[in-house]
Amino acid sequence: MSGAGGRGCGSPVPQRAPWSLVAATAAFCLVSATSVWTAGAEPMSREEKQKLGNQVLEMFDHAYGNYMEHAYPADELMPLTCRGRVRGQEPSRGDVDDALGKFSLTLIDSLDTLVVLNKTKEFEDAVRKVLKDVNLDNDVVVSVFETNIRVLGGLLGGHSLAIMLKEKGEYMQWYNDELLQMAKQLGYKLLPAFNTTSGLPYPRINLKFGIRKPEARTGTETDTCTACAGTLILEFAALSRFTGATIFEEYARKALDFLWEKRQRSSNLVGVTINIHTGDWVRKDSGVGAGIDSYYEYLLKAYVLLGDDSFLERFNTHYDAIMRYISQPPLLLDVHIHKPMLNARTWMDALLAFFPGLQVLKGDIRPAIETHEMLYQVIKKHNFLPEAFTTDFRVHWAQHPLRPEFAESTYFLYKATGDPYYLEVGKTLIENLNKYARVPCGFAAMKDVRTGSHEDRMDSFFLAEMFKYLYLLFADKEDIIFDIEDYIFTTEAHLLPLWLSTTNQSIAKKNTTSEYTELDDSNFDWTCPNTQILFPNDPLYAQSIREPLKNVVDKSCPRGIIRVEESFRSGAKPPLRARDFMATNPEHLEILKKMGVSLIHLKDGRVQLVQHAIQAASSIDAEDGLRFMQEMIELSSQQQKEQQLPPRAVQIVSHPFFGRVVLTAGPAQFGLDLSKHKETRGFVASSKPYNGCSELTNPEAVMGKIALIQRGQCMFAEKARNIQNAGAIGGIVIDDNEGSSSDTAPLFQMAGDGKDTDDIKIPMLFLFSKEGSIILDAVREYEEVEVLLSDKAKDRAAILKGKMIPSYIINSNPEMENEEQSSPENDSQNQSAEQVSSSSQEVDSVDQESSEENSLNSYPESLSPADMDNAASISASEQTSNPTENHETTNLNGECTDLDNQLQEQSETEEDSNPNVSWGKKVQPIDSILADWNEDIEAFEMMEKDEL
């Protein structure tokens, strides 16, 4: 999401002012305050701001240039393999690929970024390429939501700035609304998705065949996410206002009207997923992150762009509910829409990082500062914001696809407060991108923020949003060739001119059928808040809000511990702990019922536990139930800790990579443990025979080097012994299953041969085919390739000492990196594995049946059952009464105990990463756990029918 601009902010403006070109929301109203509130940190000089702005330009050139050189006309760049990602030619990534339509996505998404960054010549060239090469009539099924915000929004943003440049008289003099005509063509291609009784669009559509035709391969979906249906009004209304074709705005309004009517009336919240035919809520949890986020954003911005009071009233109603139930500063926690006092989950996703920016537009600065500061501390701990993290700030999902939402909120908070602290935040973002994500062919998404490993992915939104926000953060008004305050930003940061509010107004503005809740928040009386109201006469206002939160991440005390302490102090009986649970104990079963946990007997004699928080006797009991389920998951993790080692990292450190390519590697249950010993560094060499199953015929080639071996034909331990006998200092086994990738397969762990493997002293790591090919390609091109085998990516400053290296690496901050690398918090984080490791006890083969990945890469129209209404399920042996004991210390004096050390000793996997766990005499196989999942869901759905 992003912001809006306008004029005049001296005094408050009534919320229902009858002016259509809204005088601006808080973001740019507060620009006038930037020269006043600058004492929160040391002011940044004009020269340093220019230097950082130029660095952003160089980074954009690196990303955009590599896309154009190696990927165009493909939709996206694959920065590790230096080629384009073409739909159907790469392994499917599920919903993430729905953004790809064979329409040069990254180029279209980058159009208006080129103008913001003053690259007008490149913009003119890019527009010509779009008009010449892009085809919107492809036989491919795409996401309606992603296509709207990225492609339709990109074309409209490009058109908006093309006509601006044409009016200035230097560039684009040949332009005659060609991008607008393409946008109109695309708009008509998306319209069939709205052919439902509710007016909510189908989540996917075939660009060539639409919905209904058999060739379309779509039209059977029943569910969509709230954001997917509610994030259309800006682009569709702009298309109507630009062209005079009112049908687009009418369809988008109808979808918004339906979502508003289906809100939960007592809480005024909306769920994550809705049935597009019946309007029933499929997922009844509510938050401000994935699945809902931009719905709220577009209500406020639709008011700004279109001047329709009903959108502001709806936003205010929802915002009041958010601040009552979801906002628990500095946290933003999902709740149940019917019982909003109950939290729906114990983790937050990265997409909610946009919300502080939206709060700035709303004019509610204090909670924006608080949440932003919490997020910044998480970033400082992990270098990037993980896709999801728990309420006690541990990694839940470790990926980071270079999302721009935090940069966006940083930009708006700086515009609102003028506090140079936020310039320092932006500087940190730039340094981290260059140090950890930059690779020779662009910027690579982080596969695991704990190890520093990369994913072969650079999403189009990285160019559309990240560089735009970072450049604007450091730019002065004279650095931009047009007035940014005359435009509103869409959720993809595309620019739409505010003068559209007075153009082709043929849509009825007021929804007279809706009733609005009477609100008691006096802040709603103002559309453009007066800076005197927002900022008391205290130049340290923002700093004073941040100060109490400065240690919230490092010194947080998990709520579960606090609850236990309170129970002991009050003399009440402590809650049932998972380690004490007995499935045959009637008292325990009664406690489970009180906590909203149901026990289901399965045909094979086992039992399952399913938590449904809304059935708990009270909110406190529901919280106890949630903790109980989490403990059960942790117990299973402890039992499997020997089989679930953390992922390892293979870092290419030689020219021209310089440590900038990090590959996710599977560990071995034998050989040197890289988490306990110094990393192994050396040049690589292929073994002969390549499978390593017999005595090597080229021992001189692998002597003192790291041997590359192909998987297959013998056991891993045998390969290790053969290369060790030849003098190798380490080994990398590369999968022989062509096309396999850590992006699509569970992390693979190499097991021994059932014999004593203490004789193997060298480290052994496993790479899937896709990652292994990156090393093999490097060897073919550069011959001498040096790698680092370690538990996580290492400090590049140390790696590059004494070498000739590019300036953008020299200019990064090695001192900070060294400090972070040595921090015990970071060390403990690397003891937990995000993914379930597979192992083989016979020959080195693995069942690569795909497992469901915990990912928020895009808006799924139907999210995984693991996220549904906080239903966690556990399979158990009914006869087992006391599983492996879980020692958890509680300080009765009220001090927080250091859980990180305990977690490190337990090698615990992240909580909630696998909602199906078992306990008993034997560890339940992963395929059995997955097979049980359907039974869990069936039980959950039966409970859903009984609700309300």
N, C-alpha and C positions, 0 to 999 in steps of 0.2 A: 504494500500500500504506500501511498505517498500523499502529498498535500496540495493545497489550493492557494491561490493568491488573490490580491485585490487592492483596494484603496481605503485610506482613511480610517484611523483607529483611535481617535482622541477620546471618545466617550462611548458608553455602552449603547448598543443598538437593540431595540425590542426584538424578541425572537420572531415575531410574526410581521416583521417589516414588509410592506408590500412592494419591495424593490426586487427586481429579478436578477440583476447583475450584482450578486451578493457582495457586500463590501469586504468580505474575506473572513475566513475562519482564523482561528487563533495563530496558526503557524506563521502567516505573514503579517497578521496584525501585530504580532509581537516583535517583528523585525525592528520596530522603533525602540524597543527596549535593549537592543544588543549593545548600544553604546554606553549603557548605564551599568548593567549588572556584569561587571568584568573582574570582580575581586575574588571570585571563587578559586582561581588558580592564577599562576603567573601569565600575563598576557603574551600571546605569541606574536612575534614580529611579522610585519608584512613580507619580509624576505623569506622567512621560514614557511609561511603559508604558501607563498608562490613556489617554493622548492617542493613542498608536499603536493601541491596541485600539479606541478610538472611531473612528479613521480607517478601520480595517478594517470596522466596522459601516456607516459611511457608504458605503464602496465596495460592500459587499454590497447595500445598499439601492438603489444606482444600477444595479447589474446585475440584481438580482431585480425591482426595480420596473419597469425598462424591458422585461424579458421579459413580465411580467404585463400591462403596458399595450399593448405593440406586437405581441407574439407569441402569447401564450396564446390558445387551447389547442394551438398548434403545438408540435412537439417542441423546437425551439431558436429562439433569437433570432438574426436577422441584423443586427448592430449598425450596419453602415454604411448600410443601406437601411431600417432601422427597421421591419422586418416579420418575420413568422415563417417559418421554413424548414419547408415541408411536402414530404414525400417524393413525388416525381413531378412536382412543380410547379417545381422548380429543376433546373439541369443536374446530371447524376449526378456524384458525386465518388467513385464506386467503393466500395471496402470501407468508407469512412468513413460512408456513408449507411446501412450495415447496422445502425447503432445506432438509427435512426429507425423507429418503429413506429406512428406516429400515436396515441401514448398519453401525450401531454404529458410527454415525457421530462424536461425541465428541472425541472418542478414536482415530480415524484416524486423525482428525484435530490437535490432541495434540502430535502426534508422535515426530516430530522434536523439539517441545518445550522441551520435556523430555531431549533430548541430550544437547540443549543449556543450560539448567539448571543443567547440570552435573548429571542427573539421568539416567545413562547408564544401570544400572541393571533394573530399571523400564521400560526403553525403550525396552530392550530385551524381558521382559515379555509381554509388550504391543504388540510387533510385533508378538509374538507367538499367542496371543489372536486374533489378526486380521486375521492371517492365518487360525486359527482354527474355528473361529465363524462367521466371516463376510460373508454375502451372497450378491452378486451384481446382482442377477437374480430375484429380487422381482417384483411382479405385483403392481407397484406403479408409479405414475406420479411425476416426479421431475423437478426442474429447471435445465436447461442445464448449465446456468451460475454458480449457487451455487454449483452444483455437480462438475463442473470443478475446481473451485478455492478451494473448501474445501476437496473434496474426492480425485479427481485425483491429485490435488496439494499436499494433505496430504500424499498420497501413494508415490508420487515422492520425496517429501521431506524426508520421512522416508527411502526410498531406498538410496537417496544421502548420508545420514548420516550413514546408515547401512554399506555401502561399505567403508565409511571412517573409521568407527570403526573396521571393519574387517581387513583393511590394517594396522591399528595400532597394531593388534595382540592380544588384550585382550578380547574383546567382539565380539559377532556375528560371531564367527568362523564357525558356522553351516550354515550361511545364504548363499543362492544361488539364489539371484535375485527374490525371491518369491513375494515381494511387487511390483516389476516391472512387473511381469507377471499379477498380479491383475490390475495394472494400465493399461496395454495393453488391458486386457479384458474390463475394463470400457471404455477405449477410443473407442473401436469398438462399444460399446453400445450407445455411444453418436453420432457417425458418421451419423446415419440416420437423425438426426435433420438438417443436412446441405443439405438435398435433396430439395433445392429450386432453382429457376432460378437465383436468385441474389447471392446465396452462403451464405447469412445470415442464421443462424440457427433458427429453430423454438425455441420459448422460453422454451418449455417443452417437455419431452420425457418420455415414459414408459420404465422402465429399462428392462422389460421382453419382451414386444411386439413392442417396437420401436414407429413408427409414424403412419404408414398407416393402420394397422390392426384395425378392429372395436373394439377389446378388448383394444386397446391402449388408448382410451379416450383422444386423443390429435391429433394434425395435422390440427386443424381447425383455429388456431390463425393466425392473419394477421400482428400483430405488435410485435415489441420487442424494448427494450431500447438499446441505443447506447453502453452503458457499457456491456450489456448482450451479444451483438454480437462482441464487440471489446476487450473482456478480455479473450482471449483464447490462444493467440500466445505463451506465455511463457510455459504453461503446455503442449500444443500440440506439440510445437517445441522440448521441452525437451524430450517428449515421443518418438518423431521421432529420435532424436539424440541418446537417450539411446538404442533404439531397432533396428534402421536402417529402420523402416517402415515409409517412407516419407509421406504417405497419410495424417497423422495428421497435420503436419506442412503445407502442401499444402492447406488443407481446412481452417485452421485458417488464412493463408495469404490471401486467396481469400475473406474471410469476411472482413478483414481489407482493402483490396484494394477497395472493393465496398463502404465501408463507406467513404473512402478518396475521391472517385470519386463523391459521393453524397454530399460532403460538400457544403455549400453555398459559391459560388465562389467569391462574392464581399466582404464578411466579413471573409471568411475562418473559419467559425464556423459550428458546427454540432448541430442538435436538440437533444431533449431528447428521442423521440420515432420515429421509422421508420417502414414503411410497408415492410415486408420481401419479398414480391413478386414484388412490383412495385418500391420500393426505394423512395417513397414519404415520406416526413417528416410529421408525424402525430401530433407531438408536436414540435413547431418551437421555443420554448424558449431554451436558451443555457446558461450553467453555468459550474462550476467545481464540483458540488455536485452530489446528487442522480441522477442516470440514465446515467451519462456521465463520472464521475470521473476516473474510472480505465481504460477507453479507452485511455485517455491522458497518464496515467501512463505507460501503456503497450507499447505505441509507443517508449518512451524513453528507457524503460528497454529492449525492443526487440533489440534495437540498441546495448545496452550494452552486452546482452547475445549472440546475433547472429552476431554482427559486420556488419550489413547491413545498409549502408549509407541512404537508402531511408526512413527508419524508423526515423532517426534523422532529416532528412529534413522535413518530415511531422510534427514531433513534434514541430520543430522550427517554422514552419508556423502557426500551431495552437497556439503556445505559444505567438507569436507576436500578434495574434488576441485577445487572452485572456487579455494580458496586455494593449491593446488598449481600449477594450470595457468592459470587465467584472471586471477587477481589479480596484477598487476605494479605494485605501489603507485607512484604514485597512480592508475595506469591499470587498467582492467578490459577486457581484450582477448579477443575471440572466438578460439576454437581449434577444431581438428578433433577430433571425439570419438574417432576411432580413433588419431590421432597428436597427442595433446594438447600436445606441445611445439611444434607448428607453429601460428603465428597464422593465422587464417582471413581477416582483413581488417585494414586499417590505419586504421580509424575507429571511433568509438564513437557510440552513439545516446543520445538524451536520456532514454529510459525507464530507463536504468541508474541514474539519479540517485536512485531509491528505495533502492538497495542499502545505502548507509551507514546508513539508518534500520533496515533489517533486521539489519545487523551490530550495531547498538545493542541490538536485541532479543535477539540471540544472545549479547551480552556481549563482542564483539570490537571494542573501541573504537578502538585505534590505526589500523587500516586504514580504519575509517569516517571518522575525522578527516582522514586523508590524502586519500582520494578526494573527500570533501566540499570540502576546501580547493581542490583542483584544479578542481572544477566551479565553485566560486565565482569563481575567477580568470577562467575562461572567460566567466562572466556579466558580470563587471566590464568585460571587454574588449568584449562585444557587447550589453550591457544585458539580454539574455536568453540562455538556453541554446539554441543552435541544435539542430535536430532531429538533426543528426549533425555531428561535427567530427573532424578527423584526429588522429593521435597527436602531430603537432607543432602541434596546436591551431588549425588553420585551419578555416574553415567548409566543411563537406562538403555538407550540406543546410541551407538558410538559413531554413526556416520555424520558427516557434515558436507552437504553438496554445495558449498559456497553460497549459502542463502544470504540475501541482502537485507532482511528485515531489521536486524539490529543496527546496521549502518543507517538505515532510513530513520529509525527513532533517534539515533544520535544526531542526525542532521536537524531534525525538527526541534529537539531539545536545545541545541545550540542557537537556532533561530529564535527560540522562545526566551532563553535566559541570557544569551550572550556570554555565558560562562566559558572561558577558554579551556576548562577541564574537558569539555566535549571535543575540542580540537585534539587534545592529547589522546582521547579515546580513539578518534579517527586515525591518528598516527599509529597507534598500536595495531589497528586493523590492517593498515597498509603493510607494516612490518611483518605481521604474521602471514599475510598472503604471500609476500615475497619469500619468506624464510621456509614456509612449510608447504605451500600449495603450488608454487611456481615450478614448472618443469620446462624442458627445452621447447616443447610445442604448445605452450599455453599455460593454463592453470588447471590442476587436477583436483577433483573433489576428494575429500578425505574419507577413506573407507573406515578408519578407526582413529579417533582423535587421541587415543591413548598410546598407540604405537606409532602414529604418524604415517601409516600406510595409505596409499592412494587408490582411487578408483578411476578407471579410464573414462572420465565423464567431465564435461564442461557444459552445463546447461545454458540455454539462451538467456535466462533471466540474469545470469551473472553479468553479461554485457549490457543488458537492458536497464538494470537497476543499480548494481553495486558501484560501477564506476561513475554513474550519474550522481548518486548521493555523495560519494566521497569527493568528487570534484566540486560539487556545489558547497560542500562543507567548508572547503578552504578557499573558495573563489569569492572575490569582492564583486560588487555589482558591475563594475566596469570590465570585469573579466568575461562577462557573458554578452553575446552580441544581440540579445533581445531581452525584454523584461520578463523574467520568469514568473513574476507575480500576476501576469495576465493569463496564466494557465493553471489548470488543475491537473494533478497527476492521477492516473488510474492505478489500480493495484499492481500493475506491471510497470509503473512509473512512466507510462506514455502520456504525452502532453495533449490536452484538449483545451481550446481557448474558451475563456469565460464568456465571451460575447455570444456564444451559442445560446445562452439563456434568453436572448431577445430575438432569436431567429426561428422562423417557422413554428411558432407556438400554436399548434392546433390540438394539443392534448389538454383535456380538462385537468386543471391543477389540483383540485381538492377532491379527496376521496370522502364523500359525505356518508358512506355506509359504515365507516369504522368509528368505534368509540375508543377514546383514549383514556388511560388511567390518569387520575389527578395526581400530580407529583408535588412533593414538598421540597424539592431541591431548588433553592433559590438561584443556583448557578445556571439553571435552565432559562432564566429570564434574559440571557444575553447570548447573542449569536457571535458577536465580536467582542470578547471580554476586554475590559479596560485594564491596562497594565497596572494601574494603581490598585486594582482589586486583586490581581493575580500576585503581585509582588509587593509585600509590605516594604516600608522604607528601610530595607536591610540589603546591602549589596552582597551579602553572603547567603542569600536566601537558598539557592540551590545547594550550596555546600552544607548548610545547616541541616537540610533534609537527608543528604547522603551520609553525613558523619555517623549517625547511629547504626548505619548499615555496613560500615566499612569492613567488618569481620563476619558478616552474616554467613558467608559460604564456608570459610575455614573453621569457624567456631560454632556451627549450628548444632543444636542438640535434637536428635531425632524425636519426633513426637511420641513414638511408641514408648521410648524410655521414660519420658516425662509422665505419661499416663500411668506407667507401672509405679513410678515413685509416688505419685499422688495417691494411688490406691493403698500403698503401704502406710503412708502417713496418716490417712484417714481411718486406718484400722479395718477397711473393707477387704474382703477376700480378693486377692489378685486375679486377673483374668486367666482363663485357661491357656496354658502354653502348649504349643504344638508338640514339644518334646514329651509332654506328660499325657497326651491324648491316647485313650484306649477306645477302639471302636465298639467294644463290648460293654462299656461302662454306661449304664443308663443315665447317671448324673451328667456325664460328659455329653451325651446326646441331647439332653435337655438344654445344656449351655449352648451347644451349637445352634439349636433351634432359636434360642433367644438372640443369638448373634446374626441370624438370618442365613445360617449355613445349613444346607440340606444334605442329608446322607442318602445316597441311592445305592441299592444292592444290585449288582450286575449278575448276569447269568453264570459267569465263570467263578463266582464266589468272592470276587473282590467288591469293594465299595468305592463310590465316588463322592467327593464333596464339592458342592457348587454353592458359591455365595451369591445371594441376592440381597443387597443392602436394604432395599425398601421393605423387606419383610422382617427386618430386625425390630426388636422391641423398642429401641430408642436409638438416637444418633450415636450415643456413646457405645452401645452394644454393637452397632454397625461398624464403628471404628475398631472395636476389639475384634470383630469378625474379619475385617480386612487385614489386621495385623496377624491374626491366626493363620490366614491363608498364605500370607507372605512368608511366615515362618516355615510353613510346610514346604513351600517352594525352596527355601534356603536349605532345609534339611535334605531334600533330594540332591541339591547341588553339592552338599558336603559329601554325600555318599559317592557321588560320581567324580569327586575332585581329582582322583588319580587318572581318570579318563578324559578330563576336561581341562587340559592345559591351555593357557592363554595363547593367542596368536603371536607369531614372531614377525620380524621385519627383515627384509633383504633390501639394502640401500645401495644403489649404484653411486660410487663416489669418484670415479675417474672422469676425465674429460669426455664429452662436454656436459655431463650430468651433474657433477659436483655435489652429490648427495640430494639432488632435487627430485629423484625418482625413488619412491619407497613402495615395495611390493608386499602384500599380505602373504605370509608364509605359514604353513602348518607345522607344528612342532613334532618332535619324536619322543617316544617314551623311553628312549635310551640315549646314550652319548652325553656330551657336555651340555649341561643345563645353562642356557644363555641368560636366564634370569638370576643366576647365582654367581656367574663368572663373567669376566671381561669379554666383550664382544670379540668375534673373530673377523679379521680383515685380510683380504688377499685377492689376487687375480684369479680369474676363473679359467678352467680348461676342461674340455670334454674328455671323458674317459673312453678308452677303447678296450673291450667292446663297450658301446654306449649304454647298454643295459647294466653294466657293472656286475654281471652274474658269474664272472670267472676272473681269474688272475689277470690284471691289466697288462696289456701289451705295450702301453706307452707310459710306464712309470715315470720316465724323465719329464714328461709333459705335465703331469699332475703333482710332481714333487714340490711341496711347499705352497701349493695352490689349493683353491676350493674346486672340487671336482663336480662337473655337471653330469648327471646320470639320468637315464630314462627309466621311467617306471615300467615294471612288468617282468615276468618270466622267473623271478625269484623273490625271496623275502628281503625286506628293507635291511634287516640286520646283516644279511649276507653281503649286500651292496656296500654297506658301511665298512665292513671288515676288509673287503677287497680294496677299496680306495685308501683306507687307513694303512694297509700293508704297503701300498705303493707310495706312501709318504704324503698323502693329501692332508691338509689341515682342517678340512671341513667338506661337507657334501651338500649339494642341492639336487633333490630328485624332482624331475619334471614329468608331469602327468602325460601319459601316452594317449589319453582320450582327447583327440583334437577338438578344440573349441571350448573345453571346460574352463571355468573361470570362478574365482572366489566371489564374483558378483552374483552368480546364480546357483552356486552349490555350497553346502555347509562346509565349514572349515574342516580339512582333512588332517587327521593325526596319525602318524606312523607308529605302529606297534612293533614289539619285538617278535622273536620267533619262538617264544615259549621257553627258551633256554636262558642261561645266565648271560647277560649282555654287558657285564661290568668291564669286559675287555675293550669295549668301544669307548674311546676317549675323545673323539672329535664331534663337533656339533653337526647335526643333520636336520635339514629343513625341507619342506615339501612345497612346490609351487604347482598350481594348476597350469594347464597348457597355455592359456592366454597370458598369464604373468611370466611364465617361463619363456615364451616367445619374445618377450621384450628384451630379456638378457641375451638370448640367442641372436636376435637381430642386431643388438649392440656389438656382439662379438664379430659378426660378419662384417659390420661396417667399420669398426674401430680396432679390431683384433685384440688389443690390450684393454680388458675391462676389469676394473677392480670393484669389489663389493664388500659390504659390511654386513655380517650376520649378527643380529642383536635382538634383545627383547623389545626394543622400540627404536624409532629413528633417533639418531644422535645429532648433537650440536654441530651445525655446519661450520661454525667458526673454527672448531677444532679439526674437523675433517679437512678443511681447506687451508690450514696453516702452511705457509710457505709456497703456496701455489698461485699462479696467475689466475685470477678470478674476475668475473664481471662486477662492475661497480654497484649494481643493485643488490648484490649479495654482501659486498664489503660494507655498504651503508646500512645494513640491518643491524640489529642491536644484539650482539653476541652475549654481552654481559647479562642482559635480561634472560636470554635463552639459557645460559649456563645456570642462572639462578633457578629457573623453572625446572631444568633437567634434574637438578640435585634436590629438589624439594621432596620431602617425604610424602607429601600428598600425592604428587605425581607418581612416585614409586608405588604407593599402595594402589593407585588406580590401575596400574598395569598388572596387578595380580588377579584381576577378575576378567573372565572371558565373556565376550559379548555373544559369541556364537557357540552352538553345540558341536563339539568335535566328534568325528567318526573315527573308529579304529578298526583294524583288521588283525586277527590273531593267527591267520594261516599264511596266505600269500598277500602281496601288497595290492589288493584290490578293494574297492569300496562301492557300496550301493549308493549311487549318486541320485537316488530319488530326491527330487527337489522338495525342500521344506519351506514353510512359509516364513518369509523374512519380515522382521519387524522394521518397517521403513515408512517415512513420511515424505517420500520424494515427490508425491503429487497428491491431489485430492482423489482418493478412491471413492467411487460411487457406492460401493458396498464394502465397508471396512472389515477387517478380520474379526472373527468371533472372539478373539482374545480381548478385543476392546469393547465388546457389547455389554453395556450396563454393568460394568465391573464384575462380570461373571468369571471367576477363576475356578477351575475344576481340578480336583486332585484324585488320583486313583490310589487305592491302598489295599493291602492285604488285611482282611478282617481279623485274622488271628494275631497280627503283630500289634503289640501294645506299647512298646517303648523303643522307638527308633534311636539311632545314634544320637547321643546326648549333645545338645547344643549349648555350650557355655556362654552365657551373656551376662556381663557384670553390670550391676546397677549401683550407682553412687547415691546413697540415701541422703547425702548432704546437699543434693540438688545440683551437683556439678555434672557436666557432660563427660561421659567416659569416652575414651578414644576407640571408636568402633573400627577405624581404618585398620589398626593393627590386627584386630580379631579377624576382620574380613580377609586380610592378607594371609593369615595363618590358615584360614579355611579354604583359600583359593575359590572364593564364592563367585558364582556367576551372578550377573546383575539380576536384581529382583524383578519379577514379572516377565523376564525374557522368555520363559517357557511356562505357560500356565498349567501344563499337565505334568505332574511329578508323581513319583511313587516312592514308597518306603517299604522295607521288609528285609528278608534275608538276602534277596538278590536284587540287583539294580534292574529296573524294567527297561528293556530295549527301546530305543527311540522310535522304531517303527511301530511298536506296540502302543506307545504313548500316542502317536499320531492316529492310529486306528481307533483309539478310544475317544478321540475328539468328537466324532459325530454323535456318539451317545451323549456326551456332555451337552452339546448344542441342542439336541432333541429335548433333553430334560430342561434346559434353560428356556426353550421356546414354550414348553408347556407351562412353566411358571409365568412367562410373559402374558399368556392368555388370561391368567387369573388376576392380573394386576388391574386395580381400579375397576 
